């Protein structure tokens, strides 16, 4: 996805300047709606009363993994004393999740 590529490209900056500010601004607009889109996709593939259960499980899992994610990123920053591995991990996981989402969407469209 575009936001994952923009995350990878943050690695190239060695000093702060106006270009990095514009880059971060673009990254914000490419990734701020990820949680909303994920929830909408989840609701589009569930039926009936399962939607309430799916949203409850989604938010519960989201809060749990957000804590784990923050701790993991903090550990990596402390361990490597650099944002480079953290940004590389974020970009890699973003691309992997995009591939999984695209593949699952194609599979669900073919099976309907």
C-alpha positions in Angstrom: 0.0 0.0 0.0 1.0 3.6 -0.4 1.3 4.2 3.3 3.6 1.3 3.7 5.9 2.6 1.0 5.8 6.1 2.5 6.8 4.5 5.8 9.7 2.8 4.2 10.8 6.0 2.6 11.1 7.7 6.0 14.3 5.7 6.4 16.2 7.8 3.9 16.1 11.1 5.9 19.2 11.8 8.0 18.4 15.3 9.1 15.1 17.1 9.7 14.0 19.5 7.0 10.8 20.8 5.3 10.7 17.7 3.0 10.2 15.3 5.9 7.4 17.5 7.3 5.6 17.2 3.9 6.3 13.5 3.8 4.8 13.0 7.3 1.8 15.1 6.3 1.3 12.9 3.2 1.7 9.7 5.3 -1.0 11.0 7.7 -3.5 11.4 4.9 -2.6 7.9 3.4 -3.0 6.0 6.7 -5.3 7.8 9.1 -8.4 5.9 7.9 -6.9 2.4 8.1 -8.8 1.5 11.3 -12.1 2.8 9.9 -11.7 0.9 6.6 -10.8 -2.3 8.4 -13.9 -2.1 10.5 -16.0 -1.3 7.5 -14.6 -4.3 5.6 -15.2 -6.5 8.6 -18.9 -5.4 8.7 -19.2 -6.0 5.0 -18.2 -9.6 5.2 -20.3 -10.5 8.3 -24.1 -11.1 8.3 -26.9 -10.4 10.8 -26.2 -10.5 14.5 -22.6 -11.7 13.9 -21.8 -8.0 13.1 -22.1 -7.0 16.8 -19.9 -9.9 17.8 -17.3 -9.2 15.1 -17.1 -5.5 16.1 -16.7 -6.4 19.8 -13.9 -8.9 19.0 -12.3 -6.4 16.6 -12.1 -3.6 19.2 -11.0 -6.0 22.0 -8.2 -7.4 19.9 -7.3 -3.9 18.7 -6.8 -2.6 22.2 -4.8 -5.6 23.2 -2.5 -5.5 20.2 -2.1 -1.7 20.4 -0.5 -2.1 23.8 1.7 -4.9 22.5 2.6 -2.9 19.4 3.6 0.2 21.4 5.8 -1.9 23.8 7.5 -3.7 20.9 8.2 -0.4 19.0 9.6 1.1 22.2 11.8 -1.9 22.8 13.1 -1.8 19.2 13.9 1.9 19.5 15.7 1.4 22.8 17.6 -1.6 21.5 18.7 -0.3 18.2 18.8 3.4 19.1 17.4 4.2 15.7 14.1 4.6 13.9 15.4 2.6 10.9 14.5 -0.9 12.1 11.2 0.3 13.5 10.2 2.0 10.2 11.3 -1.1 8.2 9.2 -3.4 10.4 6.2 -1.0 10.1 6.5 -0.9 6.4 7.0 -4.7 6.0 4.0 -5.5 8.2 1.9 -2.9 6.4 2.7 -4.4 3.0 2.0 -7.9 4.4 -1.3 -6.9 5.8 -2.3 -5.2 2.5 -1.5 -8.4 0.6 -3.6 -10.5 3.0 -6.5 -8.0 2.8 -6.4 -7.9 -1.1 -6.1 -11.7 -1.3 -9.0 -12.2 1.1 -11.1 -9.7 -0.7 -10.5 -11.3 -4.1 -11.3 -14.7 -2.6 -14.6 -13.5 -1.0 -15.6 -11.8 -4.3 -15.0 -15.0 -6.3 -16.9 -17.2 -3.8 -20.1 -15.0 -4.0 
